[in-house]
Amino acid sequence: MGEIIYDLRKKIQNMHLELNELINPVQDMPQLITSANLLRSNEYLTKITQKQSELLSAYANYSESLEQILATLFDIQNDLKNILKQQSELMSNGESTDISSKIKPTKPSVRSKKTIKK
């Protein structure tokens, strides 16, 4: 999953670079007629739109992968929370049984008296 995120992030960075290269508008060439300049502008705008669409798609994939990671992390968090609850319940149950098993009923001590013969 981490590798997918890394690859998507690199793809997004590359698309940003490509888009930034295209951002400089096409300058009209005086030697061309107006319709040729409009065609060049149209091609330029088409390339920008295409790159922006690719960038949006990459961001969608990236955010989807991040959401999957977050969902997995929340699942892990809930699992850990449940494990901690179970362990604390076991410890509290274990302590009460340990204490009762350690405390043995005491018998009154009988000391033997030595009888001294005279």
C-alpha positions in Angstrom: 0.0 0.0 0.0 2.9 2.4 0.8 4.4 1.8 -2.6 1.2 2.6 -4.3 0.9 5.9 -2.4 4.6 6.7 -3.3 4.0 6.0 -7.0 0.8 8.0 -7.1 2.6 10.9 -5.4 5.4 10.8 -7.9 2.9 10.7 -10.8 1.1 13.8 -9.3 4.4 15.7 -9.0 5.3 14.9 -12.6 1.9 16.0 -13.8 2.3 19.3 -11.9 5.7 19.8 -13.6 4.2 19.1 -17.1 1.2 21.3 -16.4 3.5 24.2 -15.2 5.5 23.9 -18.5 2.3 24.3 -20.4 1.0 27.2 -18.4 2.8 29.8 -20.5 0.3 30.8 -23.1 0.9 30.4 -26.8 2.0 33.7 -28.4 0.4 34.6 -31.6 2.8 34.6 -34.5 2.3 37.7 -36.7 3.3 35.8 -39.9 0.3 33.4 -39.4 -3.2 34.2 -40.2 -5.8 34.5 -37.4 -7.3 31.0 -38.0 -3.8 29.4 -37.7 -3.2 31.2 -34.4 -6.7 30.1 -33.1 -5.8 26.5 -34.0 -2.5 26.8 -32.1 -4.4 28.2 -29.1 -7.0 25.5 -29.3 -4.3 22.8 -29.3 -2.6 24.5 -26.3 -5.9 24.6 -24.4 -6.6 21.0 -25.3 -3.2 19.9 -23.9 -3.8 21.8 -20.7 -7.3 20.4 -20.2 -5.9 16.9 -20.8 -3.1 17.3 -18.3 -5.6 18.8 -15.7 -7.9 15.8 -16.2 -5.0 13.4 -15.7 -4.0 15.3 -12.6 -7.5 15.1 -11.2 -7.6 11.4 -11.9 -4.2 10.9 -10.1 -5.5 12.9 -7.1 -8.6 10.8 -7.0 -6.6 7.6 -7.0 -4.2 9.1 -4.4 -7.1 10.1 -2.1 -8.8 6.8 -2.5 -5.6 5.0 -1.4 -5.2 7.3 1.6 -8.8 6.6 2.6 -8.1 2.9 2.4 -5.1 3.3 4.6 -7.1 5.4 7.1 -9.8 2.8 7.2 -7.2 0.1 7.9 -5.7 2.2 10.6 -9.1 2.8 12.3 -9.7 -0.9 12.1 -6.4 -1.6 13.8 -7.1 1.1 16.4 -10.5 -0.5 17.2 -8.9 -4.0 17.4 -6.2 -2.7 19.8 -8.8 -1.0 21.9 -10.8 -4.2 22.1 -7.7 -6.2 23.0 -6.9 -3.7 25.8 -10.4 -4.0 27.2 -10.2 -7.8 27.1 -6.7 -7.7 28.8 -7.9 -5.4 31.5 -10.9 -7.5 32.1 -8.7 -10.6 32.3 -6.3 -8.8 34.6 -9.1 -7.7 36.9 -10.7 -11.1 36.9 -7.3 -12.7 37.3 -6.4 -10.5 40.3 -9.6 -11.3 42.2 -9.0 -15.1 41.6 -5.3 -14.7 42.4 -6.0 -13.0 45.6 -8.6 -15.5 46.7 -6.3 -18.4 45.8 -3.4 -16.8 47.7 -5.4 -16.2 50.8 -5.8 -19.6 52.5 -8.2 -20.0 55.3 -6.1 -20.0 58.4 -6.4 -22.6 61.1 -5.7 -21.7 64.6 -2.1 -22.7 65.3 -1.7 -25.4 67.8 1.6 -25.4 69.5 2.7 -28.5 71.0 3.5 -28.2 74.6 6.3 -30.3 75.9 5.6 -31.9 79.0 8.5 -32.1 81.3 8.7 -35.1 83.4 9.9 -34.7 86.9 
